[in-house]
Amino acid sequence: MTGLLSRTLVALLALVVSLQSWAVVNVSDAKDPLPILESTFQGAEIGPKVPVGEDNLPIRTIHKGDEVVGYAFETNDIVNIPAYSGAPINTLVMMEPNGEFIHSVVLEHHEPILLVGIPEQKLFDFVDQYDDMKVTDRVRVGAANTEGVISVDAVAGATVTVMVVNEAIMRASKKVGIALGMPGLEKSTIVPPSTVKEDVFQKADWQTLIGDGSIRTLVLNRGQIDEAFMGTEAEEVDVASPEKKQDLFIELAYAPLNIPTIGRNLLGEEQYAWLKSELKEGDHAIAVFGNGRYSFKGNGFVRGGIFDRTQMQQNEKVISFHDTDYYRFQDFVVEGYPGFKETAIFIIRSQYEFDHGSPWQLELLVRRQVGALDSVFTSFFGDYMTKEEYITRPVIEVIEEEEPVPLWVSVWRDKTFQITVLSISLVLLTAIIFFQDYLVRFPRLLNHARHLFLVYTVVFIGWYTLGQLSVVNVFTFTHALMGDFRWELFLLDPIIFILWAYVAMTLLLWGRGIFCGWLCPFGALQELINHVSRKLKIKQWEPPFAVHERLWAVKYIILLALFAVSLESIGEAERYAEVEPFKTAIMLKFQREWGYVFYAGILLLISVVNRKFYCRYVCPLGAALAIPSKARLFDWLKRRKECGQPCKICANECEIQAIHPDGSINANECHYCLDCQMSYYNDHKCPPLVQKRRKREKEALANKIPAVEVGATAN
């Protein structure tokens, strides 16, 4: 059996080395931009980089005779936005004098996800989407069907990378456009908010308010909804039959209530006064009315949540409504009120700095489910512009445009849901660890909770948020400390950042076991497979302890080898880090070349007969975490003097063999499953407790005292 285990390990390591033949070569050598420019501007004179504008931006000017036919620049010369690798992605951008993009080419990148796994061509195809766009366009990754925004398709599995590319191209292009004085990129203006004329009021009925634009409407039929989802994954979901294309999907009416002519007519004097008393300084209110098969509130709305179907937009700001911003209101008293199936009053809080003098839009989000966790969204907008007679406009002050918010801030805002769920789960896990001495007394409950948490780790943390930590993260952090360390690099992926922050905390307090036993998606997947296998009574395969403890060293050897390679080339270390099957099994969900899938599949297959084989003997990340965990502050896993001599129950039952024959727990290898602690408190399994229980029962019988009345079990 020992020889078989050794041969298996050797075969796996050989397979990892052979996988390098499938690796995609990185753009390690920067492309020369001149041949690209000469090919694009055939017969033109390519000028050198010349400083332009107040910031001396290096820009090339392309001439044909006396005519300027274009400009070219490299994004790294204009902005410095680090990508996932820590280095920026340098892109050559070519555009016409009017600001229209001609072509863009990636000159250099060092992205690990594109070294091995996702074809590099996908990044090149991504930048091709900018051809014929303009520098004045608003471009976002994956913002389908958003009015005023041009959507570019993301690259699955490399979303952060392409968001960085988009940010670099658009931000650099705007800086260049301003330096060159291109139309539409002059200094912008900030308009102070308009004020509502509180003394302007005119009695009006519903039709009058509709007719003069005080109340606006948005009407959609089912055919329009089907058309909006054309070309998406949801185009075949809930499609209306031809005879039902004209059926009403939703009819929305909406209006601001702060304006007296609108609010007082809709609500009546008494209720209007009540609403004004509810509004804090700077708050505003709108009324929304709805008919049709689709609810603008959403059937899934819960107390404490956010309305996920209705929001507003003004000046590129998205205004969301929480449950505390909502009043259930139906008593509209305006003459001629037609009645609606559902109504609401939403409060626009002061922090949004809403301005009645600027155009705004009511946004209706329509969702179609395309999988267990995936949905496709599309948006429809109803415009609104306040009548001039209702407001007073201030004097406009011209000031310079503010610098856009950092990319990492946008990423964190976009991932609010994932961040919230992850944070709640980490709080729950911390509670389990803190109250472990109590919870282990209920083994059935704790086992069920643990297995549910492992499923959550695989599905949500792993496959949904792609929150699989890797030894590559360790190398990236180490090299950042030795070089130009910037927090912005690590903040680009909030899920990875939060997980690493939590792992750092738990390493200091309890060691590596919290991550390896609870939060590693691939480790959780192995453990779940092994759990099912044991339930099916499949015979398990365990090496002798003497062989087992020597095989622990293999993962440390792999870690040292990878670290040595990283000192020479971080890109090369990325390739050899494929010894981790995480990218294949978790990040790319097995959508890779067959060699990688075969390797990951072999490791999972071994899990059928050996619990967490990869984690115990191969994982370099586990080795990297074990080194600092020696400095842990607490050791909450309890032992008795009888452990090991003579009792070996825990040692025999530990499914990853982290307990030595002498009864001591090797914290470097323990995955904190708490199984040994359940035995520790079990007076039907732990021999010292069994003896005490029997003694109490004999004493109770001798004294004719029911055993249940005897004191609680002593530890």
DOKOL-58684 format. One record per residue (C-alpha): residue in three letters; x, y, z. Coordinates in pm, whole numbers, plus 50000, padded with zeros to 5 digits. Layout:
<recs>
REC/ALA/X/Y/Z;
...
</recs>
This chain:
<recs>
REC/MET/50000/50000/50000;
REC/THR/50291/50233/50085;
REC/GLY/50453/50168/49750;
REC/LEU/50125/50240/49572;
REC/LEU/50094/50574/49753;
REC/SER/50448/50675/49662;
REC/ARG/50397/50579/49298;
REC/THR/50073/50780/49294;
REC/LEU/50247/51093/49421;
REC/VAL/50528/51060/49169;
REC/ALA/50277/51013/48887;
REC/LEU/50082/51322/48991;
REC/LEU/50393/51539/49004;
REC/ALA/50499/51411/48663;
REC/LEU/50156/51495/48528;
REC/VAL/50186/51851/48658;
REC/VAL/50518/51895/48480;
REC/SER/50374/51757/48156;
REC/LEU/50084/52002/48176;
REC/GLN/50323/52285/48098;
REC/SER/50314/52181/47731;
REC/TRP/49955/52307/47722;
REC/ALA/50038/52641/47884;
REC/VAL/49973/52957/47685;
REC/VAL/50278/53176/47638;
REC/ASN/50261/53516/47806;
REC/VAL/50319/53843/47625;
REC/SER/50648/53867/47809;
REC/ASP/50816/54076/47537;
REC/ALA/50642/54404/47461;
REC/LYS/50526/54446/47103;
REC/ASP/50686/54724/46902;
REC/PRO/50414/54983/46832;
REC/LEU/50575/55125/46516;
REC/PRO/50496/54831/46280;
REC/ILE/50138/54832/46410;
REC/LEU/50103/55206/46344;
REC/GLU/50257/55176/45996;
REC/SER/50017/54894/45911;
REC/THR/49715/55089/46037;
REC/PHE/49809/55427/45882;
REC/GLN/49952/55308/45551;
REC/GLY/50148/55574/45365;
REC/ALA/50131/55818/45660;
REC/GLU/50414/55976/45853;
REC/ILE/50432/55842/46211;
REC/GLY/50555/56113/46442;
REC/PRO/50757/56058/46761;
REC/LYS/50613/56087/47109;
REC/VAL/50580/56458/47185;
REC/PRO/50468/56609/47521;
REC/VAL/50124/56769/47483;
REC/GLY/49912/56977/47722;
REC/GLU/49969/57090/48079;
REC/ASP/50057/56736/48191;
REC/ASN/50306/56678/47905;
REC/LEU/50133/56362/47785;
REC/PRO/50348/56170/47531;
REC/ILE/50135/56149/47216;
REC/ARG/50221/56059/46857;
REC/THR/50071/56263/46574;
REC/ILE/50016/56093/46237;
REC/HIS/50028/56307/45921;
REC/LYS/49950/56259/45554;
REC/GLY/50112/56559/45398;
REC/ASP/49989/56862/45591;
REC/GLU/49678/56685/45719;
REC/VAL/49659/56530/46066;
REC/VAL/49490/56193/46020;
REC/GLY/49520/56056/46370;
REC/TYR/49682/56036/46709;
REC/ALA/49833/55741/46895;
REC/PHE/49942/55683/47252;
REC/GLU/50018/55405/47497;
REC/THR/49797/55381/47805;
REC/ASN/50094/55320/48035;
REC/ASP/50230/55664/47937;
REC/ILE/49906/55833/48045;
REC/VAL/49763/55638/48341;
REC/ASN/49898/55371/48574;
REC/ILE/49622/55128/48669;
REC/PRO/49758/54797/48801;
REC/ALA/49578/54484/48688;
REC/TYR/49544/54153/48872;
REC/SER/49913/54070/48823;
REC/GLY/50019/54396/48988;
REC/ALA/50144/54539/48657;
REC/PRO/49936/54757/48423;
REC/ILE/49820/54632/48083;
REC/ASN/49983/54850/47818;
REC/THR/49753/54915/47523;
REC/LEU/49827/55112/47207;
REC/VAL/49528/55333/47123;
REC/MET/49482/55501/46784;
REC/MET/49210/55758/46720;
REC/GLU/49101/56018/46468;
REC/PRO/49125/56395/46532;
REC/ASN/48751/56400/46614;
REC/GLY/48802/56149/46897;
REC/GLU/48677/55835/46720;
REC/PHE/48879/55522/46799;
REC/ILE/49044/55363/46499;
REC/HIS/49202/55057/46659;
REC/SER/49353/54938/46988;
REC/VAL/49618/54669/47042;
REC/VAL/49747/54514/47366;
REC/LEU/50125/54562/47368;
REC/GLU/50211/54394/47697;
REC/HIS/50044/54219/47991;
REC/HIS/50136/53985/48275;
REC/GLU/49796/53856/48378;
REC/PRO/49813/53510/48543;
REC/ILE/49464/53404/48434;
REC/LEU/49576/53455/48072;
REC/LEU/49906/53271/48114;
REC/VAL/49741/52935/48160;
REC/GLY/49369/52876/48127;
REC/ILE/49187/53149/47938;
REC/PRO/49314/53195/47580;
REC/GLU/49509/53518/47538;
REC/GLN/49320/53585/47217;
REC/LYS/49012/53668/47424;
REC/LEU/49188/53975/47560;
REC/PHE/49280/54084/47206;
REC/ASP/48921/54029/47094;
REC/PHE/48801/54237/47389;
REC/VAL/48996/54549/47287;
REC/ASP/48870/54511/46929;
REC/GLN/48525/54610/47060;
REC/TYR/48642/54974/47096;
REC/ASP/48688/55022/46721;
REC/ASP/48459/55302/46595;
REC/MET/48363/55413/46947;
REC/LYS/48439/55769/47056;
REC/VAL/48640/55912/47341;
REC/THR/48327/56092/47465;
REC/ASP/48128/55766/47493;
REC/ARG/48037/55616/47829;
REC/VAL/48167/55260/47812;
REC/ARG/48115/54994/48077;
REC/VAL/48187/54622/48096;
REC/GLY/47867/54417/48089;
REC/ALA/47617/54707/48111;
REC/ALA/47369/54566/47862;
REC/ASN/47059/54769/47772;
REC/THR/47155/55070/47983;
REC/GLU/47061/55390/47806;
REC/GLY/47349/55625/47737;
REC/VAL/47607/55355/47814;
REC/ILE/47786/55142/47556;
REC/SER/47831/54787/47681;
REC/VAL/48140/54581/47601;
REC/ASP/48133/54207/47660;
REC/ALA/48330/54079/47957;
REC/VAL/48571/53785/47939;
REC/ALA/48438/53504/48160;
REC/GLY/48687/53431/48438;
REC/ALA/48888/53749/48377;
REC/THR/48636/54020/48459;
REC/VAL/48874/54226/48673;
REC/THR/49136/54217/48398;
REC/VAL/48905/54355/48129;
REC/MET/48761/54613/48368;
REC/VAL/49117/54741/48414;
REC/VAL/49165/54751/48035;
REC/ASN/48840/54944/47990;
REC/GLU/48933/55189/48265;
REC/ALA/49282/55243/48120;
REC/ILE/49163/55297/47762;
REC/MET/48877/55533/47848;
REC/ARG/49053/55732/48120;
REC/ALA/49373/55772/47917;
REC/SER/49176/55864/47605;
REC/LYS/48985/56138/47786;
REC/LYS/49306/56285/47924;
REC/VAL/49454/56285/47575;
REC/GLY/49134/56432/47429;
REC/ILE/49137/56717/47683;
REC/ALA/49506/56784/47615;
REC/LEU/49434/56800/47240;
REC/GLY/49120/57013/47285;
REC/MET/48887/56761/47122;
REC/PRO/48519/56862/47102;
REC/GLY/48304/56745/47392;
REC/LEU/48597/56725/47633;
REC/GLU/48621/57084/47749;
REC/LYS/48615/57172/48117;
REC/SER/48289/57056/48265;
REC/THR/48045/57243/48482;
REC/ILE/47893/57170/48819;
REC/VAL/47537/57294/48845;
REC/PRO/47413/57383/49195;
REC/PRO/47073/57227/49266;
REC/SER/46757/57411/49171;
REC/THR/46502/57503/49436;
REC/VAL/46129/57427/49425;
REC/LYS/45897/57727/49421;
REC/GLU/45688/57651/49728;
REC/ASP/45444/57936/49656;
REC/VAL/45351/57814/49307;
REC/PHE/45032/57605/49311;
REC/GLN/44754/57545/49065;
REC/LYS/44454/57318/49113;
REC/ALA/44466/57034/48857;
REC/ASP/44311/56694/48791;
REC/TRP/44486/56372/48684;
REC/GLN/44446/56431/48310;
REC/THR/44584/56784/48337;
REC/LEU/44892/56661/48524;
REC/ILE/44942/56387/48265;
REC/GLY/44889/56628/47977;
REC/ASP/45141/56892/48087;
REC/GLY/45412/56638/48178;
REC/SER/45386/56677/48554;
REC/ILE/45311/56304/48569;
REC/ARG/45501/56085/48321;
REC/THR/45428/55730/48208;
REC/LEU/45624/55428/48084;
REC/VAL/45421/55157/47908;
REC/LEU/45576/54826/47794;
REC/ASN/45418/54526/47626;
REC/ARG/45548/54168/47630;
REC/GLY/45685/54194/47279;
REC/GLN/45912/54482/47380;
REC/ILE/46044/54277/47672;
REC/ASP/46118/53979/47445;
REC/GLU/46298/54208/47201;
REC/ALA/46515/54355/47480;
REC/PHE/46642/54007/47572;
REC/MET/46725/53910/47212;
REC/GLY/47088/53807/47178;
REC/THR/47122/53719/47548;
REC/GLU/47113/53385/47727;
REC/ALA/46757/53463/47835;
REC/GLU/46605/53519/47491;
REC/GLU/46414/53188/47511;
REC/VAL/46292/53238/47869;
REC/ASP/45925/53329/47927;
REC/VAL/45873/53434/47564;
REC/ALA/45524/53555/47474;
REC/SER/45333/53373/47201;
REC/PRO/45265/53580/46884;
REC/GLU/44907/53655/46987;
REC/LYS/45026/53785/47326;
REC/LYS/45307/54013/47206;
REC/GLN/45085/54320/47252;
REC/ASP/44969/54219/47601;
REC/LEU/45051/54471/47872;
REC/PHE/45368/54388/48062;
REC/ILE/45367/54695/48282;
REC/GLU/45229/55048/48288;
REC/LEU/45415/55288/48514;
REC/ALA/45320/55641/48612;
REC/TYR/45555/55850/48823;
REC/ALA/45593/56205/48951;
REC/PRO/45786/56407/49215;
REC/LEU/45579/56499/49520;
REC/ASN/45785/56790/49661;
REC/ILE/45641/57020/49393;
REC/PRO/45319/57168/49541;
REC/THR/45112/57156/49220;
REC/ILE/45183/56783/49195;
REC/GLY/45205/56674/49557;
REC/ARG/44909/56872/49694;
REC/ASN/44681/56766/49407;
REC/LEU/44775/56398/49438;
REC/LEU/44773/56369/49817;
REC/GLY/44542/56642/49938;
REC/GLU/44639/56917/50181;
REC/GLU/44645/56707/50499;
REC/GLN/44843/56416/50358;
REC/TYR/45080/56649/50174;
REC/ALA/45157/56822/50506;
REC/TRP/45217/56481/50664;
REC/LEU/45462/56382/50389;
REC/LYS/45654/56709/50422;
REC/SER/45687/56646/50795;
REC/GLU/45836/56302/50726;
REC/LEU/46106/56439/50494;
REC/LYS/46437/56543/50643;
REC/GLU/46638/56834/50506;
REC/GLY/46755/56752/50155;
REC/ASP/46511/56459/50112;
REC/HIS/46271/56435/49818;
REC/ALA/45977/56206/49741;
REC/ILE/45829/56051/49428;
REC/ALA/45506/55861/49370;
REC/VAL/45506/55549/49150;
REC/PHE/45192/55379/49016;
REC/GLY/45183/55042/48839;
REC/ASN/44951/54815/48641;
REC/GLY/45021/54496/48448;
REC/ARG/45165/54148/48500;
REC/TYR/45502/54273/48630;
REC/SER/45542/54428/48975;
REC/PHE/45774/54726/49003;
REC/LYS/45825/54641/49372;
REC/GLY/45918/54277/49323;
REC/ASN/45769/53973/49491;
REC/GLY/46100/53888/49658;
REC/PHE/46132/54213/49850;
REC/VAL/46190/54158/50223;
REC/ARG/46214/54381/50527;
REC/GLY/46562/54525/50551;
REC/GLY/46625/54479/50180;
REC/ILE/46658/54694/49870;
REC/PHE/46402/54721/49592;
REC/ASP/46577/54536/49312;
REC/ARG/46336/54629/49031;
REC/THR/46298/55004/49072;
REC/GLN/46564/55271/49103;
REC/MET/46646/55616/48967;
REC/GLN/46934/55768/48777;
REC/GLN/47047/56129/48763;
REC/ASN/47379/56269/48643;
REC/GLU/47529/55916/48625;
REC/LYS/47429/55850/48987;
REC/VAL/47214/55547/49069;
REC/ILE/46955/55610/49340;
REC/SER/46841/55291/49517;
REC/PHE/46551/55254/49755;
REC/HIS/46568/55061/50083;
REC/ASP/46267/54948/50281;
REC/THR/46308/55255/50503;
REC/ASP/46267/55473/50193;
REC/TYR/45925/55328/50112;
REC/TYR/45573/55418/50219;
REC/ARG/45281/55192/50134;
REC/PHE/45026/55454/50019;
REC/GLN/44701/55421/49823;
REC/ASP/44485/55717/49927;
REC/PHE/44545/55943/49627;
REC/VAL/44269/56204/49609;
REC/VAL/44337/56381/49280;
REC/GLU/44025/56423/49067;
REC/GLY/44006/56173/48782;
REC/TYR/44251/55930/48947;
REC/PRO/44215/55607/48743;
REC/GLY/44333/55366/49014;
REC/PHE/44635/55134/48995;
REC/LYS/44706/54778/49108;
REC/GLU/45008/54886/49312;
REC/THR/45135/55222/49432;
REC/ALA/45426/55347/49638;
REC/ILE/45592/55658/49770;
REC/PHE/45973/55641/49758;
REC/ILE/46201/55879/49948;
REC/ILE/46517/56006/49777;
REC/ARG/46760/56059/50064;
REC/SER/46973/56370/50095;
REC/GLN/47303/56191/50029;
REC/TYR/47205/56150/49662;
REC/GLU/47193/56531/49618;
REC/PHE/46889/56503/49394;
REC/ASP/46822/56809/49178;
REC/HIS/46476/56890/49042;
REC/GLY/46644/57109/48780;
REC/SER/46835/56822/48615;
REC/PRO/46678/56547/48402;
REC/TRP/46627/56217/48582;
REC/GLN/46509/55873/48490;
REC/LEU/46301/55607/48660;
REC/GLU/46474/55276/48588;
REC/LEU/46279/54949/48575;
REC/LEU/46500/54639/48595;
REC/VAL/46358/54322/48440;
REC/ARG/46525/53993/48526;
REC/ARG/46509/53652/48364;
REC/GLN/46656/53348/48538;
REC/VAL/46891/53139/48320;
REC/GLY/47030/52902/48581;
REC/ALA/47037/52815/48947;
REC/LEU/47248/53123/49029;
REC/ASP/47266/53317/48704;
REC/SER/47027/53580/48576;
REC/VAL/47019/53821/48284;
REC/PHE/46902/54176/48347;
REC/THR/46778/54445/48116;
REC/SER/46668/54797/48201;
REC/PHE/46398/55032/48075;
REC/PHE/46394/55401/48150;
REC/GLY/46124/55660/48189;
REC/ASP/46250/56018/48148;
REC/TYR/46146/56314/48358;
REC/MET/46220/56686/48331;
REC/THR/46064/56927/48579;
REC/LYS/45863/57215/48431;
REC/GLU/46051/57544/48453;
REC/GLU/45758/57720/48621;
REC/TYR/45798/57492/48925;
REC/ILE/46167/57565/49001;
REC/THR/46426/57841/49036;
REC/ARG/46762/57776/48873;
REC/PRO/47087/57906/49031;
REC/VAL/47384/58064/48857;
REC/ILE/47606/57799/48694;
REC/GLU/47969/57786/48806;
REC/VAL/48229/57646/48565;
REC/ILE/48491/57429/48734;
REC/GLU/48733/57161/48624;
REC/GLU/48610/56802/48603;
REC/GLU/48689/56588/48905;
REC/GLU/48908/56282/48877;
REC/PRO/48697/55966/48844;
REC/VAL/48675/55734/49143;
REC/PRO/48940/55460/49163;
REC/LEU/48858/55139/48980;
REC/TRP/48866/54932/49298;
REC/VAL/48588/55146/49445;
REC/SER/48367/55070/49144;
REC/VAL/48445/54699/49173;
REC/TRP/48346/54693/49542;
REC/ARG/48022/54876/49465;
REC/ASP/47936/54629/49189;
REC/LYS/47993/54333/49424;
REC/THR/47791/54454/49720;
REC/PHE/47578/54138/49728;
REC/GLN/47873/53898/49721;
REC/ILE/48060/54102/49983;
REC/THR/47759/54111/50214;
REC/VAL/47690/53736/50195;
REC/LEU/48058/53649/50241;
REC/SER/48091/53880/50540;
REC/ILE/47786/53728/50709;
REC/SER/47921/53377/50655;
REC/LEU/48259/53472/50805;
REC/VAL/48086/53614/51112;
REC/LEU/47893/53287/51142;
REC/LEU/48213/53081/51110;
REC/THR/48382/53294/51377;
REC/ALA/48087/53230/51608;
REC/ILE/48121/52854/51552;
REC/ILE/48490/52869/51647;
REC/PHE/48425/53086/51953;
REC/PHE/48146/52861/52084;
REC/GLN/48302/52533/51975;
REC/ASP/48317/52390/52332;
REC/TYR/47939/52421/52352;
REC/LEU/47854/52318/51995;
REC/VAL/48063/51997/51997;
REC/ARG/47826/51862/52265;
REC/PHE/47566/51844/51986;
REC/PRO/47756/51642/51723;
REC/ARG/47460/51581/51492;
REC/LEU/47379/51954/51475;
REC/LEU/47742/52056/51427;
REC/ASN/47803/51794/51158;
REC/HIS/47500/51910/50960;
REC/ALA/47605/52274/50998;
REC/ARG/47958/52195/50886;
REC/HIS/47849/52005/50575;
REC/LEU/47609/52284/50480;
REC/PHE/47891/52534/50520;
REC/LEU/48117/52320/50298;
REC/VAL/47849/52315/50027;
REC/TYR/47824/52695/50058;
REC/THR/48203/52720/50029;
REC/VAL/48211/52518/49706;
REC/VAL/47907/52674/49539;
REC/PHE/47906/53036/49656;
REC/ILE/48266/53116/49752;
REC/GLY/48416/52896/49482;
REC/TRP/48200/52868/49171;
REC/TYR/47994/53186/49212;
REC/THR/48237/53447/49348;
REC/LEU/48558/53270/49229;
REC/GLY/48698/53321/49578;
REC/GLN/48960/53046/49563;
REC/LEU/49284/53152/49730;
REC/SER/49606/53032/49570;
REC/VAL/49976/53013/49641;
REC/VAL/50004/53260/49352;
REC/ASN/49847/53521/49583;
REC/VAL/50126/53453/49833;
REC/PHE/50394/53510/49568;
REC/THR/50222/53827/49443;
REC/PHE/50205/53969/49795;
REC/THR/50568/53877/49868;
REC/HIS/50693/54039/49548;
REC/ALA/50479/54347/49617;
REC/LEU/50643/54383/49959;
REC/MET/50985/54362/49798;
REC/GLY/50890/54615/49528;
REC/ASP/50629/54884/49477;
REC/PHE/50357/54787/49725;
REC/ARG/50013/54937/49657;
REC/TRP/49690/54846/49831;
REC/GLU/49494/54924/49512;
REC/LEU/49630/54606/49353;
REC/PHE/49486/54380/49623;
REC/LEU/49162/54575/49654;
REC/LEU/49074/54502/49290;
REC/ASP/48921/54169/49392;
REC/PRO/48712/54231/49706;
REC/ILE/48628/53863/49765;
REC/ILE/48993/53756/49758;
REC/PHE/49091/54058/49970;
REC/ILE/48829/53985/50238;
REC/LEU/48918/53615/50247;
REC/TRP/49289/53689/50283;
REC/ALA/49221/53941/50559;
REC/TYR/49016/53679/50743;
REC/VAL/49277/53409/50686;
REC/ALA/49549/53639/50821;
REC/MET/49342/53695/51136;
REC/THR/49263/53327/51191;
REC/LEU/49624/53225/51121;
REC/LEU/49734/53449/51406;
REC/LEU/49462/53324/51642;
REC/TRP/49412/52953/51561;
REC/GLY/49639/52850/51273;
REC/ARG/49580/52732/50918;
REC/GLY/49298/52492/50999;
REC/ILE/49016/52746/50975;
REC/PHE/49086/52817/50608;
REC/CYS/49187/52466/50504;
REC/GLY/48899/52303/50687;
REC/TRP/48619/52549/50617;
REC/LEU/48693/52810/50348;
REC/CYS/48894/52642/50072;
REC/PRO/48650/52551/49790;
REC/PHE/48866/52272/49647;
REC/GLY/48931/52131/49993;
REC/ALA/48558/52143/50068;
REC/LEU/48482/51967/49740;
REC/GLN/48723/51685/49829;
REC/GLU/48577/51652/50178;
REC/LEU/48219/51636/50052;
REC/ILE/48313/51367/49800;
REC/ASN/48482/51165/50074;
REC/HIS/48184/51212/50306;
REC/VAL/47947/51070/50046;
REC/SER/48193/50787/49983;
REC/ARG/48199/50692/50352;
REC/LYS/47819/50703/50363;
REC/LEU/47821/50453/50075;
REC/LYS/48056/50228/50279;
REC/ILE/48338/50251/50024;
REC/LYS/48655/50111/50179;
REC/GLN/48906/50382/50270;
REC/TRP/49279/50374/50203;
REC/GLU/49515/50516/50467;
REC/PRO/49896/50486/50468;
REC/PRO/50080/50386/50785;
REC/PHE/50145/50684/51011;
REC/ALA/50522/50665/50964;
REC/VAL/50479/50699/50586;
REC/HIS/50203/50955/50624;
REC/GLU/50408/51201/50834;
REC/ARG/50698/51184/50586;
REC/LEU/50466/51256/50296;
REC/TRP/50372/51580/50472;
REC/ALA/50708/51714/50358;
REC/VAL/50617/51687/49988;
REC/LYS/50401/51999/49989;
REC/TYR/50674/52202/50157;
REC/ILE/50922/52091/49891;
REC/ILE/50675/52197/49620;
REC/LEU/50629/52535/49791;
REC/LEU/51004/52598/49812;
REC/ALA/51050/52500/49446;
REC/LEU/50774/52734/49331;
REC/PHE/50908/53019/49545;
REC/ALA/51255/52972/49398;
REC/VAL/51110/52990/49047;
REC/SER/50913/53303/49139;
REC/LEU/51234/53482/49243;
REC/GLU/51352/53446/48884;
REC/SER/51018/53496/48708;
REC/ILE/50675/53539/48862;
REC/GLY/50524/53451/48524;
REC/GLU/50705/53118/48516;
REC/ALA/50598/53046/48874;
REC/GLU/50238/53107/48766;
REC/ARG/50270/52830/48512;
REC/TYR/50419/52576/48751;
REC/ALA/50161/52669/49013;
REC/GLU/49925/52455/48803;
REC/VAL/50015/52192/49060;
REC/GLU/49715/52353/49224;
REC/PRO/49400/52228/49048;
REC/PHE/49206/52529/49177;
REC/LYS/49192/52718/48849;
REC/THR/49058/52414/48665;
REC/ALA/48806/52287/48920;
REC/ILE/48691/52616/49072;
REC/MET/48779/52923/48865;
REC/LEU/48709/52773/48522;
REC/LYS/48462/52501/48636;
REC/PHE/48648/52232/48437;
REC/GLN/48615/52429/48110;
REC/ARG/48975/52370/48002;
REC/GLU/49198/52144/47796;
REC/TRP/49154/51777/47882;
REC/GLY/49496/51747/48049;
REC/TYR/49412/51993/48324;
REC/VAL/49067/51841/48372;
REC/PHE/49221/51493/48392;
REC/TYR/49466/51606/48661;
REC/ALA/49196/51769/48874;
REC/GLY/48968/51470/48819;
REC/ILE/49236/51226/48940;
REC/LEU/49275/51422/49263;
REC/LEU/48900/51425/49320;
REC/LEU/48881/51055/49239;
REC/ILE/49143/50981/49505;
REC/SER/48918/51165/49751;
REC/VAL/48672/50878/49720;
REC/VAL/48911/50649/49912;
REC/ASN/49135/50899/50096;
REC/ARG/49013/51213/50271;
REC/LYS/49173/51531/50129;
REC/PHE/49473/51357/49972;
REC/TYR/49576/51670/49782;
REC/CYS/49552/51895/50090;
REC/ARG/49759/51663/50304;
REC/TYR/50047/51587/50069;
REC/VAL/50058/51819/49766;
REC/CYS/49906/52161/49839;
REC/PRO/50174/52437/49842;
REC/LEU/49918/52689/49971;
REC/GLY/49856/52475/50278;
REC/ALA/50231/52459/50332;
REC/ALA/50261/52837/50299;
REC/LEU/49986/52886/50559;
REC/ALA/50134/52631/50799;
REC/ILE/50460/52826/50833;
REC/PRO/50318/53144/50994;
REC/SER/50054/52945/51184;
REC/LYS/50327/52830/51421;
REC/ALA/50292/53174/51583;
REC/ARG/49923/53121/51663;
REC/LEU/49805/53266/51995;
REC/PHE/49543/53009/52100;
REC/ASP/49518/52633/52115;
REC/TRP/49153/52557/52189;
REC/LEU/49159/52189/52094;
REC/LYS/49151/52008/52427;
REC/ARG/49346/51694/52522;
REC/ARG/49357/51469/52831;
REC/LYS/49653/51293/52989;
REC/GLU/49499/50962/52875;
REC/CYS/49507/51070/52507;
REC/GLY/49754/50850/52323;
REC/GLN/49835/50641/52630;
REC/PRO/49630/50431/52649;
REC/CYS/49341/50583/52447;
REC/LYS/49388/50615/52071;
REC/ILE/49026/50668/51967;
REC/CYS/49076/51024/51839;
REC/ALA/49401/50933/51662;
REC/ASN/49232/50642/51485;
REC/GLU/48923/50845/51397;
REC/CYS/49102/51156/51267;
REC/GLU/49036/51125/50895;
REC/ILE/49335/51336/50790;
REC/GLN/49569/51175/51047;
REC/ALA/49661/51506/51212;
REC/ILE/49673/51338/51558;
REC/HIS/49996/51161/51646;
REC/PRO/49988/50816/51808;
REC/ASP/50092/50981/52135;
REC/GLY/49764/51180/52128;
REC/SER/49910/51522/52044;
REC/ILE/49754/51725/51764;
REC/ASN/49980/51854/51488;
REC/ALA/49840/52206/51439;
REC/ASN/50030/52239/51110;
REC/GLU/49818/51960/50961;
REC/CYS/49491/51997/51154;
REC/HIS/49194/52120/50947;
REC/TYR/48984/52213/51250;
REC/CYS/48694/51984/51168;
REC/LEU/48629/51949/51546;
REC/ASP/48562/51573/51521;
REC/CYS/48812/51502/51799;
REC/GLN/48640/51758/52021;
REC/MET/48307/51582/51973;
REC/SER/48472/51263/52099;
REC/TYR/48638/51457/52383;
REC/TYR/48298/51551/52530;
REC/ASN/48121/51221/52448;
REC/ASP/48076/51014/52765;
REC/HIS/47982/50713/52552;
REC/LYS/48307/50718/52355;
REC/CYS/48589/50886/52548;
REC/PRO/48720/50617/52794;
REC/PRO/48783/50853/53093;
REC/LEU/48431/50994/53056;
REC/VAL/48285/50649/53004;
REC/GLN/48437/50536/53335;
REC/LYS/48303/50841/53519;
REC/ARG/47957/50791/53370;
REC/ARG/47947/50425/53470;
REC/LYS/48065/50512/53821;
REC/ARG/47785/50768/53857;
REC/GLU/47529/50521/53728;
REC/LYS/47645/50257/53980;
REC/GLU/47630/50508/54264;
REC/ALA/47285/50621/54157;
REC/LEU/47165/50261/54139;
REC/ALA/47312/50183/54479;
REC/ASN/47141/50486/54633;
REC/LYS/46825/50421/54432;
REC/ILE/46858/50769/54283;
REC/PRO/46762/50803/53919;
REC/ALA/47072/50860/53708;
REC/VAL/46911/51161/53544;
REC/GLU/46921/51345/53877;
REC/VAL/47294/51306/53913;
REC/GLY/47497/51616/53832;
REC/ALA/47614/51708/53484;
REC/THR/47900/51521/53320;
REC/ALA/48237/51632/53451;
REC/ASN/48500/51720/53199;
</recs>
